């Protein structure tokens, strides 16, 4: 288990093992989530764009900008 001390300014140092596990780098943001049991989860709130590569399937055929605009107009902004 890793521990850390909170300073008088509310700051703390995240232990190296945790920073490595969460792939945290200087300037990254963190998200704190408190669950129903009072446990706190810390998650990286920043995502490297390179990590998103390949998560979407390529369209079966290329789509033009005009076709996209037409689909948007047809939907009429409904969600």
C-alpha positions in Angstrom: 0.0 0.0 0.0 1.3 3.5 -0.9 0.8 6.4 1.4 1.3 10.2 1.2 1.0 13.2 3.5 -1.2 16.2 2.9 0.4 19.6 3.4 -1.2 22.6 5.1 -2.1 23.8 1.6 -4.0 20.6 0.8 -1.3 19.3 -1.5 0.3 15.9 -1.6 2.8 13.9 -3.7 1.5 10.9 -5.5 3.8 8.0 -4.9 5.9 7.0 -8.0 4.4 3.5 -8.2 0.9 5.1 -8.4 2.0 7.7 -11.0 3.5 4.9 -13.1 0.4 2.7 -12.8 -1.9 5.6 -13.9 0.6 6.8 -16.5 0.6 10.3 -15.0 2.9 13.0 -16.2 3.4 16.6 -15.1 0.4 18.7 -16.0 -2.0 15.8 -16.1 -5.4 16.2 -14.3 -7.0 13.8 -11.9 -10.7 13.0 -11.2 -11.8 12.1 -7.7 -14.9 10.0 -7.4 -16.5 9.2 -4.0 -18.7 6.1 -4.1 -21.6 5.3 -1.8 -19.4 3.6 0.8 -17.2 6.7 1.1 -14.3 5.2 -0.8 -12.5 7.6 -3.1 -11.3 6.6 -6.5 -8.6 8.6 -8.3 -8.6 8.4 -12.1 -6.6 10.2 -14.8 -8.8 12.9 -16.3 -6.6 13.5 -19.3 -6.3 11.2 -22.2 -3.5 11.2 -24.7 -5.0 11.4 -28.2 -2.6 8.7 -29.4 -4.2 6.3 -26.8 -7.5 6.7 -28.7 -6.2 5.5 -32.0 -8.1 2.6 -33.4 -11.1 2.7 -31.0 -13.5 3.5 -33.7 -14.2 1.4 -36.8 -13.4 2.9 -40.1 -16.6 3.7 -42.1 -17.4 1.0 -44.7 -17.2 3.6 -47.4 -15.9 7.2 -47.4 -18.5 9.8 -46.6 -18.5 13.3 -48.0 -19.0 16.4 -45.9 -22.2 17.1 -47.8 -23.5 13.7 -47.0 -22.7 14.3 -43.3 -24.5 17.7 -43.4 -27.5 16.1 -45.0 -27.7 13.4 -42.4 -27.5 16.1 -39.7 -30.3 18.2 -41.3 -32.4 15.0 -41.7 -32.0 14.2 -38.0 -33.0 17.7 -37.1 -30.8 17.9 -34.0 -32.8 15.2 -32.2 -30.9 13.2 -29.6 
